[in-house]
Each structure stands twice: as C-alpha cells, then as structure tokens.
Amino acid sequence: MAIDWLGFGYAAVIAFGGFMGYKRKGSVMSLIAGLVFGGLSAYGAFKISMDVRDNTISLLSSGMLAVVMGMRFKNSGKLLPAGIMAVLSLLMFVRLLFKIMM
C-alpha cells in the first residue's frame, strides 16, 4: 500500500491557493473553492492510497479544475493563480490517466 504523496501535495497546494486568494483579495469564493477542491483531491489521494485503481474522484476533480482554471487563464491572461493551477491540474489529470493505462 503506497501513499499518494503527489496527490496529497496537490491537494495541499489547492487548499493553500484558496486560502491565499481569501487572504490577499478577500475572496470568499476562492476560499470555498480551494477548500472544496482541496478536500476532494485529498480524499481522492486517500482512495488511491488504499487502492491504486480507485482514482475516479481525483481524476474528476483535477479535470474539472484544469478546465475551469484554464478558462480563467484564457480570459484574464494572468499566470497567477489561474495559469499555474491550470497547468498543475492538467499535469495531475495526465498522471492519473497514465495510472489507468498501466
């Protein structure tokens, strides 16, 4: 039983990003989204740690976050936070797809 450290790290980055959005701009929506997606990602990492083939939650949450943040990056052109989160989420999504294929 291997612990999904990358998944837990990704979840922590998402939650921290939501907190920083709240702290810097006072955005309650950033805090809520960061905690929800961070929590879903942490739960998904926990599920993957229990069974490597059980990656549906992580796959869905990283895919949705990649799309949402990718659209925000396209509209705003700002690298932080939308661009970075879109790239991280896309990388996590691709990583999980590779886990399915293997």
N, C-alpha and C positions, 0 to 999 in steps of 0.2 A: 504494500500500500504506500504509494508515493504521494507526498503532499504537493499540490499545485501551487508552488511559490510564485510563479509568474502571474497566475490568476489572482492570488491574494494581493500581490503588489499592484496589479492593475486596478483592483477594487479600491485599494487604499488611495491611489492616485485620483481616481474619480471622486471619491468622497472628499478628499483634500481640496480638489479643484472646486467642488461645490461650496465648501466652507470658505475658500479664498474669494470666490465670487460674492459671497454674502458679506465677508469682512471688508472687501475693498469698495464694492459698489452698493452694498445694502440690498442685494437682490435675494429676496426670499425664495424666488423660483429656482435660482441656481443652487441654493442650499437644499431645497426639497429634491430637485432632480439629481443632485450629486449624492444625496443620501439614499434615494430610491435605487438609482442605477449602481451605486457602490455596494449597496446591500444585496441587490440581485446578483451582481458579479461575485461578491464574496460567497453567497450561497451556492452559486454555480461552481466556484472553485472548490468549495467543500464537497459538493456532489461528485466532482471529477476526482477529488482525493479519495473518495470512497469507492468509486467505480469509474475507471478511465473512459468507458464508453458512454457514460451519462453526462453528456455535455450540452444538452438542449438549452438549458437556461442560460448558460454562458454564451452560447452561440447566438441566441436571440437577443440578449441584452447588448452584446458587443456589436452585433449587426445593426440594431436599431440606433445605437449611439453613434456608430460610424455614419449612418445616413443623415441623422439629424444634425450632427456637428459638421458634416461635410456640406450640407445645405447652408448652414450658418456661415461657414468659411467662404463659400461661394458668394453669398450675398454681402458679407461685410468685408471680406478680404483681409481680415485680421488673423494673424498667425496664432496669437494667444487670445483666448483659450481654444477657440474653435478649430483652428488648423492642427494644433498639437493633439487635441483629443480625437479629432477625426483620424489622424494617422495612427495613433495608439490603438484606437478601436478597430481600425481596419487590419492592423497587424495581429491583434488578438483574434479577430474573426478568421483570418487566413490560417493562423496557428491551429485554431480549433478545427477548421476544415481538413487540414493535413492530418490531425489526430483521427478524424473519421476515416480517412482513406487508408490509414495504416493499420 
